[in-house]
Amino acid sequence: MEPTTTDSTLEQRPKQMWIRLESNPDVWNKMIHENGVDQEWNFHDIYGFDEPSMIPKSTTAIIFLYPVNDISKQFRQEEKEKLISQGQDISDSVTYFKQTIGNACGMMALIHALANNKQLLGPGLFHDIATKAEKMSIKERAELLETNEKLATVHKSAALSGQTKPRTDDSDRHYYVCFTKIDGQLYELDGSKAFPISHGPCEDFARATSKVLLEYIARDSKSYDFSAMALSKNLTG
């Protein structure tokens, strides 16, 4: 599958505005465990990327939070132009969602992590979304999330349960993105980008993802507002 920009009409639709999710494993774990993910799978904070051993061996997805500023915006545009020009091979197994709901980047990252690791899903909200989305177009997937009242309720409950005051404004902006391995390739799944991004062959998920995230941090070396969570079985892998 070649990288093509998503339907421009998605950008033009009026957005629902949700409350931001806190980067707090307890909040995310409650969400997934109450909606079909087995208790043995949990989100854990990652405290560094210099040593891949800091990431549990059983990790199947990483949620990365980075600051949105002029540096990240410039890189995003340059990356988009480069990939449109040179092309990339995207596996048909990738389930990608375009974000059309304001402040929903955390939920988008979570859905990307779970929909592309369906082996983690038991009956429940996320299994239903992943199953329905498999044969849908990008536009249909966006509508699936926009019209899912249960998803909106789950998100709101989680957003209100964090330790920080919920926010809906655009100040102090940060963005969540999901990294996961699909068909032997490392993918970056970001609902605000035009398409999924392949970072190439991936034998060691922790090592390959750490390399990409260290590049993120190096590009914006004056910022300290980065954080990450691993979705894994336990802290020792």
C-alpha positions in Angstrom: 0.0 0.0 0.0 1.5 3.3 -1.1 1.3 6.4 1.2 -1.5 8.6 0.0 -3.0 11.5 1.8 -6.3 10.8 3.5 -9.6 12.1 2.2 -9.4 15.9 2.4 -13.1 16.1 3.4 -12.1 14.6 6.8 -10.1 17.7 7.5 -13.1 20.0 6.7 -15.6 18.4 9.0 -16.5 20.2 12.2 -14.6 18.5 15.1 -16.0 17.1 18.3 -13.8 18.3 21.2 -12.8 15.8 23.9 -10.9 16.2 27.1 -7.2 15.3 27.0 -6.1 12.0 28.4 -3.3 12.1 31.1 -0.2 10.1 30.4 -0.8 7.9 33.5 -0.6 4.1 33.3 -3.2 3.7 36.0 -5.7 5.6 33.9 -4.9 3.7 30.7 -4.9 0.3 32.4 -8.4 0.9 33.9 -9.7 1.8 30.4 -8.3 -1.3 28.8 -9.1 -3.8 31.6 -12.8 -2.6 31.8 -13.2 -3.0 28.0 -11.9 -6.5 27.1 -8.1 -6.5 27.5 -6.8 -9.2 29.9 -5.4 -8.1 33.2 -2.0 -9.6 32.4 -1.5 -6.8 29.9 -0.7 -3.4 31.4 0.8 -0.1 30.5 4.1 0.8 32.3 6.1 4.0 32.3 9.3 3.9 30.3 12.1 5.9 32.0 14.6 6.1 29.1 15.6 4.8 25.7 19.4 4.7 25.9 19.2 1.0 26.9 16.6 -1.2 25.2 16.6 -3.3 28.4 14.6 -0.5 30.0 11.7 -1.6 27.9 10.0 -4.9 29.0 10.7 -7.8 26.5 7.0 -8.6 26.1 6.2 -5.1 25.0 3.8 -5.1 22.0 3.2 -1.4 21.6 4.7 1.9 22.8 2.8 5.1 23.4 5.0 8.1 23.0 4.0 11.7 24.0 6.0 14.6 22.5 5.6 18.4 22.5 4.0 20.1 19.5 6.0 23.1 18.5 7.7 24.7 15.4 10.4 22.0 15.4 8.0 19.1 15.4 5.7 20.8 12.8 8.6 21.5 10.4 9.8 17.9 10.7 6.3 16.6 10.1 5.9 18.6 6.9 9.4 17.6 5.6 8.7 13.9 6.4 5.4 14.0 4.6 6.8 15.5 1.5 9.7 13.0 1.5 7.5 10.0 1.8 5.0 11.2 -0.8 8.0 11.7 -3.2 9.8 8.4 -2.5 6.8 6.2 -1.5 6.8 3.4 1.1 5.4 -0.1 1.3 2.6 -0.4 3.9 1.3 -3.8 4.8 -2.3 -4.5 4.2 -2.4 -5.8 7.8 -2.0 -2.2 9.2 -5.3 -0.8 10.6 -4.9 3.0 10.5 -7.4 5.6 11.8 -7.4 9.3 10.9 -8.1 11.5 13.9 -11.1 13.8 13.4 -12.0 14.3 17.1 -10.2 17.2 18.9 -8.0 16.3 21.8 -8.4 12.5 21.1 -4.8 11.7 20.2 -4.4 9.6 23.3 -7.4 7.5 22.5 -6.3 7.3 18.9 -2.9 6.0 20.0 -4.6 3.4 22.2 -6.9 2.2 19.5 -4.0 1.9 17.1 -2.1 -0.1 19.6 -5.0 -2.5 20.3 -6.5 -2.7 16.7 -3.1 -3.8 15.4 -2.6 -6.3 18.2 -6.0 -8.0 18.3 -4.5 -11.0 20.1 -4.8 -8.9 23.2 -8.5 -8.3 22.8 -11.4 -10.2 24.5 -15.0 -9.3 24.0 -15.7 -5.6 24.5 -15.5 -2.1 23.1 -12.0 -2.2 21.6 -12.6 -5.7 20.0 -15.8 -4.4 18.4 -14.0 -1.3 17.0 -11.0 -3.3 15.7 -13.2 -5.9 14.0 -15.6 -3.4 12.4 -12.7 -1.3 11.2 -10.8 -4.1 9.4 -12.7 -3.7 6.1 -13.6 -0.1 6.3 -12.2 2.9 4.4 -10.3 5.7 6.3 -13.5 7.8 6.1 -15.7 5.0 7.4 -13.3 4.4 10.3 -13.4 8.1 11.3 -17.2 7.9 11.3 -17.1 4.7 13.3 -15.2 6.5 16.1 -17.1 9.8 15.9 -20.5 8.1 16.3 -19.5 5.6 19.0 -21.2 6.9 22.2 -19.6 4.2 24.4 -16.1 5.2 23.2 -16.9 8.8 24.0 -18.1 7.9 27.5 -15.1 5.7 28.2 -12.8 8.4 27.1 -14.5 11.1 29.2 -14.4 8.9 32.3 -10.7 8.2 31.8 -9.9 11.9 31.1 -11.6 13.0 34.3 -10.0 10.3 36.5 -6.4 11.6 36.1 -4.3 13.5 38.7 -4.1 16.7 36.7 -6.9 19.2 35.9 -8.7 18.2 32.6 -8.0 20.6 29.7 -9.6 21.2 26.3 -7.7 24.3 25.3 -4.7 24.4 22.9 -2.1 25.8 25.2 0.9 23.6 26.2 0.2 21.2 23.4 1.5 17.6 23.3 0.7 14.7 21.1 0.4 10.9 21.5 1.6 8.5 18.9 1.7 4.7 18.8 4.6 2.5 17.7 4.1 -1.2 17.1 5.4 -4.1 15.0 3.3 -5.4 12.1 4.4 -8.1 9.6 8.0 -7.7 10.6 8.0 -3.9 10.2 8.1 -1.1 12.8 5.2 1.3 12.3 4.5 4.7 13.6 0.7 5.3 13.8 -0.3 8.9 14.2 -3.9 9.9 13.4 -2.9 13.4 12.7 -0.5 12.4 9.9 -1.5 11.7 6.3 -0.7 8.0 6.5 1.0 5.4 8.6 4.8 5.5 8.6 7.0 2.4 8.2 10.4 2.6 9.8 11.6 -0.5 8.1 12.4 -4.1 9.2 12.1 -4.7 12.9 13.6 -7.8 14.6 14.0 -6.3 18.0 11.0 -4.1 18.8 12.5 -2.3 21.8 15.8 -1.5 20.1 14.2 -0.4 16.8 11.6 1.9 18.6 14.2 3.3 21.0 16.3 4.4 18.0 13.4 6.3 16.4 12.4 7.9 19.7 15.9 9.0 20.5 15.8 10.8 17.1 12.6 12.5 18.1 14.2 13.7 21.3 17.5 14.8 19.6 15.6 17.0 17.1 14.1 18.9 20.0 17.0 18.7 22.5 15.9 21.8 24.4 12.6 20.2 25.3 12.1 17.9 28.3 8.4 17.2 27.8 8.7 13.7 26.4 7.2 10.6 28.0 6.4 7.0 27.0 4.4 4.0 28.1 5.0 0.3 27.2 2.1 -2.1 26.7 3.5 -5.3 28.1 2.7 -8.4 30.2 4.7 -7.3 33.2 7.7 -5.2 34.2 10.3 -7.9 33.7 9.1 -8.9 30.3 
